[in-house]
Structure formats: C-alpha cells, structure tokens
C-alpha cells in the first residue's frame, strides 16, 4: 500500500506480509505537498513504479522500482517540473 503524506512531503510504503498485516512503513521523500499517487511501469522493466503529484511544488516525483527483493532503499527517484495547468476566470 502507498499513502501520500502532505505534511511530511513523503510517500509511505507498507508492504504486505500476509494475514492482513504489514511490515513497518518505509517513507520516501517527494516534492512538497504530494496529493495523488499513480502506479505504472514507467521505465519498462516489468516492475511497478510510483509517481506522486506534488501540488505545493508543482512537480511530479517518479520513484523507479529497480529491484525486486533488495527492498525500497534501492529505488531511484526523479523529480519533474509540471507545467502550470491551472487557470482561473
């Protein structure tokens, strides 16, 4: 499970260990104010990656899953500047 934490500017990952239980959470930093998450295979390695939309920073953080069994510490992060798409009348 992945949860965006706006106040900590992080994504918390909770890996299932069976029986309805989770391992201790792992926090990965994002840009300021993550408000939404999406998963997809962004780099084509057949592993799920994670993206967060960071409202306060106007960026998107992409956390690439580059491994299967070494844990989340080996994941690589990239941050992309988002275009200003908000218009007010």
PEWO-V692709 format. One record per pair of residues at least 12 apart in sequence whose C-alpha atoms are under 7 Angstrom apart, sorted by the first residue. I is the first residue (numbers start at 1). J is the second residue. If there is no record, write none. Layout:
# PEWO-V692709
<<I J> <I J>>
This chain:
# PEWO-V692709
<<1 13> <1 14> <1 15> <2 14> <4 34> <4 35> <4 36> <4 37> <5 34> <6 33> <6 34> <6 35> <7 33> <9 29> <9 30> <9 31> <9 32> <9 33> <9 34> <10 27> <10 28> <10 29> <10 30> <11 27> <11 28> <11 29> <11 30> <12 25> <12 26> <12 27> <12 28> <13 25> <13 26> <13 27> <14 26> <30 61> <31 54> <31 57> <31 59> <31 61> <32 54> <32 55> <32 56> <32 57> <33 54> <33 55> <33 56> <33 57> <34 52> <34 53> <34 54> <34 55> <35 53> <35 54> <35 55> <36 52> <36 53> <37 50> <37 51> <37 52> <37 53> <38 50> <38 51> <38 52> <39 51> <47 65> <48 65> <49 63> <49 64> <49 65> <50 62> <50 63> <50 64> <51 63> <58 81> <58 82> <59 79> <59 80> <59 81> <59 82> <60 79> <60 80> <60 81> <60 82> <61 77> <61 78> <61 79> <61 80> <62 77> <62 78> <62 79> <63 75> <63 76> <63 77> <63 78> <64 76> <64 77>>
